[in-house]
Structure formats: C-alpha cells, structure tokens
C-alpha cells in the first residue's frame, strides 16, 4: 500500500473499520498488546530492575550513613541553606529516615520514569509510522486508533510495574510500607504523565527523532522547573521542612513531590497526574482522527532543491541527522556552566561566613570523583559532573541514532553505495566525539564568563576548562562501550544506553554522599573521572581513554562480520 493511498482516505477511515466478528476488537487489542510486551520485554526489564535497585541501594545507604537523628538534622539544614542542593535533589520534609530518603532520590527516579515513558510512547507510535508498519496495521481491523490504545495500556501497565518495583525497593530497605506504596505511586504517576506527553508529541512532530528530542527536553525542563521551585521555596516549622515555590507546580515531577509519602502520604496529587494525562490523551486521539497517516501537525520543512556538498559523504549526513539534538544538549551544558560560575563564589563565601555550614565542604567534595582543595574549585568540579552527564547523554544519543538508522532500513540503503560499514559507523562516532566536546566547551565558556560577571578573577575560566576536560573521558567511554553494544547486541542499544547512563550518573555522582560501598561506586565512570582539585590525578582518565579506544576498535572490526539488523 502506498503512502499516497493512505493519505487519500478520509480521516478516521481505519478507525471505523468493522471487526471481523463479535469480540474482534478485544482480540485485536490483546494481540497488539502482546506484540508490544514482547518487543519491549528486555528494555522494560532493564529499566525496571535498574530503578528498583537504585531505590533499594539509596535507601539502604542513607540508613547506614545517617542512622541517627542528629546527623539527619544536620544534613537537612545544610541542604536548606544551599539552594544548589535543593535544585539537584528535592524538597526537604523532615528528618525522618524515610523522608530523607525520598528527598534524596525521588526526583532522580522521576527523571528516569519520564525518559522511560517518552521513549516507549514514541517507539510505538511515530517510529511505527516512519517505518511503514503503522500503515500495514491500519489496513487491518485494528484501524488507526486501536494501536494507540494498545500503547496506552502497555505504558500504563509498565508504570504500574514501575510503581510496584519502586515501592518494593523502599520496603526491602526497611521503609514503611504505606509510605513506600505512595512513593511508588508518585513515581508511576510521573511516568503516566510523560507517556501521554510522548504520545502527543508523536502526533505533533513529523519524525521520531524530533518527537524523542522534544519529549526528552520536556522531561529535563520539568526537572529544572521543579528544582528552581524547590530552591526558591519557604522554610516552615522547625526549619527542616519546606513549602515549594510556585514553579514546581508547573512540573509533573513537582506534583510527585506533593505526595509527601513519609510525612503525610497525600494521594490527591495522583488525581492531578492522571487528570492531566487524560487531557493530553484526549487531544492525542483527536489529532490522530483528523491528520493524515504519516504526517505530523508540524510539517517537515521542505528541503533544498540540491543537496549541500556536505551531504555527499556519510559524515555530513551523520551531522545533518543529529545537529538539532546536539544543539539541545549544548544549550543544557551552557545552562549548567552558568550555574557553576554564578554560584561558585556565592557558595564559597556563604560557607566561609557561617561556621555552622563548614561540614558542607566535605559533602561537596564527595560529589563525583571528589577531591580536596579550594571550596570554589570543589563546587565547580561537582557541578561539572552534571555537565558530564549531559555530554555522556549526547554521546549515547549518537549511538542510538546509529541503531535508529539501521532499524528503519535507511542504513541498508546507504550501505549499498560505495560507503563501507566501518566508514558509516565511524562517521557517527566522530559526530559523537564532536558533540561531547561542544557540550563541555559550552559549559566551560558559560561557567568562566558567568564567574567573571559575578566579580571572580580570570582564574575561574581555567578552573572551568579543567573541570570540563575531566568529564571528557567519562563521556567517551560511554560512546565507545555503547558503540560496541550496538555492534554485538543491536536491539539492546537503547535500553542499555539510557539505563547505564542513569545508574552510572547516580551512583557515580551521588554515591559518595550516601556512602555507597566503593566497589559499587566504581562501577560508574563518573566515580573514576580525573581528580582536578588539590592532588591532581588523571590516572582514571587514561584508563577510560584506553577502554574507549579498545571498544571502538573492536566495534570497527566486528561491524564487518554481522548482518544489518532491521526492525
């Protein structure tokens, strides 16, 4: 069936297709749901196990480290005194062990839940239309709407499982059962909201690349809005509780915080999450009934009559396919740099002026690879660990783009030309390297310039570039190892990429704060980033450069020995 045939039909034609026999719609829906569950079985297992383990280890580590009331009270007061901690972590709601655990880990779990759901939604909607499979399914009694219904059911079931495994992780660590169930529901509720966001963007955007990029940006925006709202909140009661600022109410992650599972167990925010998701889904179904199959609300921009010279080779094509995503991560890096440069001296001066905040120096020194030295440098290094996550995410997306090109069949067409497989592979790898450098350079420049604007001396520019350079081998090891995964296990690329990045970022950057055991922490490249404060140590960086080079060399050799993996 041609695309022209599909677009010539009246809108909603497939949706009105009659069932072949009574109960046929139910059987068709069940078949579509089984197909989705089978297709996502490994990706979902990786996501769910990773999040459950993260919840379990975090709660256990906090219990071990902050077992007494005095230490928890000190930690919460230090967090409230430092807006940067609130921006990154969450909303303090008391000094109880369970409440402190929720404060430390929930926003990160919610971020992972949002990414898991947006990728799932786009994978089973816009990506299916791009591949042509949606048109084939639409010609059956399934019609146009039933596959989307199946995706909604699939996503909601995944989020119920997410809520349960999150709750089980907290319960296994000894936290109260009722509060843990509420914490799980808060995480699953965030996931359902972003499932609806992903499905809506799949209708609006014309490509899965655009839908995924826009959806991921909205997840990050929700995290940032929640962070700013928490950082600008109001201290109440005994000085260990806060009421969030109004910006958090613009974020689904902020709604999840309002559950207060271990200090109030409010379930009403779940109605807000489900209601908002229902509105987005209603708009999604309405758009799908009126638009042409394969088209988006925002049409693709017409291309040039003649291709640019840069598109004559695979390197130019790889750049053309990825530059909008790279631009988004680069802007995120610049934002992080502004945060580091503008707040570095503020944090340093605040702690110097208030002896009661002196212990925060050791806390900042335990973020990321750690170190000891001037407090401003420690702070910049800690914030640049976040910039390293953005750079690594950009590298991960470069490899995922390889997988998307192969799964869509466009790579097979390209490889029928004189372009070799190695050249095609390395073109995307080189674009990934350039992307990583751009993100880190943007962060370093923004940090240095904002520090100068805040009255700091020119030495802060050098500190910023050194801190950025320390994150380069971390991002490159993700690029190299995931490229090898793509070559050996192509269908695992997306799940392994995002799961290892999420887990690695948490245990490597924040593991020191909650005293995770060293063997676990050092599973993450972020924990072995070069130490550039005090006693400079680049040994970890050299090892990671070596691992990245070996992994890329192995990938280049093995890519010649496997078939193109479509679908």
N, C-alpha and C positions, 0 to 999 in steps of 0.2 A: 504494500500500500504506500503510495507516495505521500510526501508532505502536503502537496497541493490538494490531494483528495481529502486529507484530514481537515485542512483549513477551509475547504469549500462547504463543509457540512454546517448546518445551522448549529449555533451554540447550544450546548447541552444535549446534542443528539445521542451521544453514548450513554449519558446518564439516564435517558429514558428507555434504553434498550430493555426489552422484556426478558424475564427469566425464562429459561427453557422449560421449567417445571416448578410446581409449588415448592417453596423452600430453597429454590435455586440461589437466591441472593445470599442466604445464610451459608450455604455450602461454598459459594464463591468467596465470600468474605473469609471463611475458615481456611480455604486454600491459599488465599493471598496472605493471610496472617502466618500460616505455616511457612510459606516461602520467605517471609521477612525474618521470622525467627531462625530459620535455618541459615539464611545468608549472614545474619549478624551474630551467630552463636558465639564465635570466638571473640569478636570485637567486644560484645557486651560482657562476656565473662571477664575479659581483661579489665574493662572499665570498672565493673562492679567489685571484683576482687581487690583491685588497686585502691578504690575508695574505702572499702571495708577495712583493709589492712591499715590504711592511713588513719582512719578513725580509731582503730584499736591501739596502734602504737602511740599515737599522740596522747590519748587518754592515759595509757599506762605510763608513758614517760613523764607527763605532768604530775601524775600521782606520786611517782618516785622522787621527782625533783622538788616539788612544792607540797610535801606531805603535811606540813604544819601551817596553822592559820597565820602565824606571823609572817612567814615567807610569802604566802599568797597575798596578804595585805600589802606588803612592800611592793610586790610585782605590780599589782593593780594600780597603786598610787603612782608608781613610776610611769606606767603606761598612760594614765590620765594626764600626767604632766608633760608628756611628749606626744604632740599631735601626729608625728610621723608613725609612731607605733599604732595609733588608732587608725590611721589611714590604711595601714597594711593588714591589720589584724581584725578588729571588730569593735563591738560595743561592750564595755565592762558592765557587768550586772551582779556585782558582789564578789565575795572572796571564797565562796564555797568551791570545793574541788571540781564539781561538775560544772558550775557556772564558769569557772576559769577555763576549763577545757573547751566549752562552747565558744567562749571569747577567742581562744587561741586558734581554733581550727575551722569553725563553721564557714567563714567567708571563703576560705580556700576550697572546701568541699563544694560549696555552692558554685564557685567558678568552674570547677571540673564538671559539675552536673549540667551547667549551661552549655559548655562546649560539647559534651557527650550528646545532648539532645539536639542541638542545632545541626551537628554533623549527621546524626541519624535522620532528621527530617529532610535535609537537602538530598541525602543519599537516595532516599526512596521517593523523591518527587521530581525536582528539577533535573537531577542527574539521570533519572529514568527517561525523561522526555528527551534529553540530549542524545541518549544512546539509541532512541527509537523504540525501546521496549514498551514505553507507556502507550504508544500508538497501537502496537500489536495487542496489548491487553485491553485497550479501549474498544477494539473491534469485537471483543467477546461480550457475553452478558455482563461482565464486570462493569462496563461503561467507564466513564471518566471519573466519577466521584467515589466509587467503591474502593479503588486502590488507596485514595487519600484517607478514607475511613479506616481501612486496614492499617495504614501508617499511624493514624492517631491511636488506635487500640494498641498497636505494637509499642508505641512510645510510652503510653500511659502504663502498660504492664511493666516496661523496663524501669519506669520511675517508681512504681510500687516496689519492685525488687530493690531499687536503689535505696528507697526509704527503709526497707527492712534490713538490708545488709549494713547500712549506716547505724541503725539502732542496735543491731546485734554486735557491731564493733564496740559501741559505747557500753553496752550491757556486759560484754565479755571482759571489759576493763574494770568492772565493778561500779559503774554509774547507775543511778536509779532507773528502774525500768520505765516508769511513766514519763519521766523527762526525756529518756533516750528515744522513746517512740515519738515524742513531739519533735525532737531534734531530727529524727529521720524524716518525719513528715515535712518539716521545714525544707530539708534538702530536696526531697522528692517534689515538693511544690514548686521550688525554683526550676527544677528540671521540666515540669509540665509547662510552665510559662514559656521557657525558651524552646520547647518543642513547637508550641504554637507560633512563636516568633520565626523559627526556621521555616515552617510550612508557609507562612505568609510571605516571607521574603522569596521563597521558591516560586511563588506566583508573580511577584513583582519584578524580580530580576530575570534576565534572559539567559543567563548561564549559571551553572552550578558553582563556578569559580566566584562569580560576583555574589551569589547568594551566600556561599560559605564565608567569604571575606567580610561582607556586611554584617552577617549574623555574629561572627566572632568579635567584630568591632563593637557590636551592641552588648555582648557579654562583658567585654572589658570595660565598656562605658558604664554598665550597671555596677561593676566592682568599684570603679573610680568614684561614681556619684555616691555610692554607699560610704566609701572611705572619707570623702570630703564631709558628708553629713555627720559621720561619727566624730571626725576630728573637730568639727565645729559644734558638737553637742554641749549639753549643760550638765554639770556635776550636781547630783542631788543626794539627799540623805546624809550618810556618814562619810561621804567623799569617795566611796568605792562603787557607786552606781552612776550611770549617765543616761540622760534622755537624748536621743539622737536629734540632729539638726534636720531641717525640712528637706534637704536634698536627698536624704536617704529614702524618703517616701516616694521618690521618683524611680527607685531601683527595686526590681523583684528580689534582689539579694537583701536589700534593706528590709523588705517585708518579711523575709525569712528570719531576720534577727528579732522581729517583734514577737515571735513565738515565745521568747524567754523561757525555754523549756525547763530549766533547772531553778528558776526563781519566780515562776508564775504559771508556766505551762498554758499560755494563751493559744487556743486553737482557731480563733476567729481570723487570723491572717491567712489561713488556708482558704477561707471563702474568698478573700481578696485575690489570691493567686489563681484559684480555679475560675472565678468570675472573669478576670482579665483574660485568661487563656481561652475561655468560652467565646468572648467577644472577638478575639483575634481569629479563632477557628471559624466563626460565623462569616467574617469578612473573607477568609481564605476560600471557603466553599462558594461564596457568592462570586468572587472573582473567577474561580475556576469554571463556573457555569456560563460566563459571558466572554471569556477570552478564547482565542484560537489555540488549538493544541500546538505546543512547541514555542509559542510566543510568550513574552512577558509584558507586564504593564509598562515597564520602561523598555522601549525597543533598543536593540543593538544599534550603535552608531554606524552609519554607512562607512564602509572602508574606502580607501583611496582607489582611484582607477588603476593605478600601477603601484605595485608593492615597493616599499622603501628598499634601498640597496642593502640595508642591514638584515633584511629578511631572506637574503639569498643563502644563508647558512643556518645551521641548527642553533648556533649560539645566539644570533639575533632573534630567532624565533623563541628560544627559551626566555630571553629577556622580555620580549613583547608579551608573552603569556603571563609573566609574573610581576611586571613593574607596578601595577596598582597595589598588589598585596605588599610588595616591598616598601612602597611609599607609606602604607598604613603603619607597618612595624617601625619604620624610620621615624615617623611622627611620634609614635609611642616612646621610642628611645629618647627623642628630644625632650618630651614632657618629663620623663624620668630624670634626665640630666638637669633640667630646670629645678626640679625638686631637690636634687642633691646639692646644687650650687647655692640655691637661695636659702636652704635651711641649715647648711653645714655650720656656718658661723653662729646661727641662732641657737642651735642645739648646744654647741660648744660653750657659748657664753652663758646659757641658762644653767648648765651643769656646774660651770666654774663659779657662778654666783650663788648657787644653792647647794651647800654641802650635803643636804639630805638626799640629793639626786646623784651622788657620786657613784653609787652602785650601777647606774645605767651604763657607765663606761664599759664594764665587763660584759653587760648584756649586748651592747653594740658590737663589742669585739668578738662575740660568739656567733654573729650572723655571717653566713657564708664560710669562707675559708679562714676567717678570723685573723688574728694578729694583735700586736700591741704597739702603741705609739701615740702620736698626737691625736686628740679626740676628733678633730675636724677631718683628718685623713681617714680615721676609722669609720666615721659616718659616711663619707663619700664612697669608701670601698664597699660598705654594707649596701648602700642604695644602688651601686653599680652591679651588685649581684642580681638585682631586679632587671636592670638593663641587659644583663647576660641572659636572663630568661627570655626576654623579647628577641634577642639575637638568635638564641637557640631555636625559638619558635619559628623564626623566619627561615632558618636552615631546614627545620622539619617540614615546613610547607613547600620548600623547593623540591624535596624528595617526594613528598606526597603528590606534587604536580606531575612528576615522572609517572607515578602509578596511575593517576587520572588519565594521562595521555595514552598510556598503554591499555587501560581498561576500556576507554572509549573507542579504541581502534585507530585513532589518528597516528599513533606511533608506528603501527604496522604499515600505514600508507607511506609515511616518511621514510621508513627503512627499506622501501622498495626502490628508492633513489640511491645514488652512489654514497649516501651518508652511512657510515658504519655504525654498529651498535655502540662501540666504545666511544666514538665521537659524539653520538647522541647523548649517551649517559654523562660524559664529562662536560658537555655543554651546560646541562642543568646543574651539575656540581659546581662549575665555575661561577654560574649566576648565584648559586647559594653562597659561595665564598664572598662574592662582591656584596651580596645583601647583608651578610653578617657584618662586614666591615662598615657598610653605610650606617647600619643601626648604631654600632658602637661609636663611630666618629660623630654622628649627630648627637648622641648622648654626651660625649666628651666636650664638644663645642658648646652645647647648651649649658652644661654644668659650669664650664670655665667662664663663659660670658655672664651668666646669671650671678656667679660669685663676684665678678668684677663690679657688676651693677649694684651688688649688696655692700660694696666697700671693701671686699677682700683684696689681698695683694695678688700679683700675677702668678705667684707660685701655685695657686689653686688650679690654674689651667694645666700645669704639668701634672699635678696630682690627679686631675680628672682623666687625662690621657693615659696615665699609668694604670689607673683603676680600670679603664676601658680595655686596655691591652690585656689585662689579667683575665678578662672574660672571653677573649678570642679563642684560646684552645678549648674552652668548655663548649662553645658553640660548634667548633669544627669537629669535635669528637662526636657530637650528636649527628652532624652532617655525614661523617664518614661511616659510622656504625649503622645508621638508618639506611644509607645507600646500600650497604651490604645486605641488610634485611630485605630491602626491595628486590635485590637480585636473587636471593635464596628463597625467600618466602613472600612473594609479591602481595598476596592477599592479606597479609598481616601488617603491611606497611603503615596504614593509617592508625590502626589501634595501637600498635607498638610505639609509634612515634609520639602520639599525644599522651599515652599512659606513662611512658618512661620519662617524658618531659615533666609532667605534672608531679609524679612521685619524686623524681630527682630534684626538682626545684624545692619541694617542701622539705625533704629530709636533708638535703644539702645546705639549704639556706637557713632554715629554722630549726634543724635538728640540734644544733648546739644550744639553742635557747631552752629546749625542753630536755636536754641531756640524753639524747638518743645514744645508744652504745656506738662506739667508734666503728666497729665492723659494719653496722648498718649505715651510718652516715657516709662512710667512704665508698659505698656502692654508688653514690651520686658524684658525677664530675664536678658539681658546684662546690662540694666539700674539699676537693683537691685543686681548686683554682690556685694559681700562683699567689703567694702572700706578698703584698707590695707595701705593707705598712710595718715599720720597725725593721726587724730582721728579714730582709727581702729573700724570698725563696721561690725560684722558678722551676724547681725540680718537677712539681706536679704538672706544670705546663709542658715541659719537654716530653714527659710520658704521654700526655694527651695528644700532642702533635704526632708522636710516633704511632699511637693507636689509630688516629685518623688516617694517616698515610697508609698504614698496612691495610686497614679496612677498605679504603678506596682502591688500592692496588688489587686486592682480592676481588672486589666487585668488578673491576675492569676486566679481569681475567675470566671470571665466571659468567659475565653477561653474554659472552660469545657461545656459551655451552647450553643455554636454555632457550626454550621456545618463548615467543611473545605470549604473555598471559592476558587474554582479553576477558573482560567481564569480571 
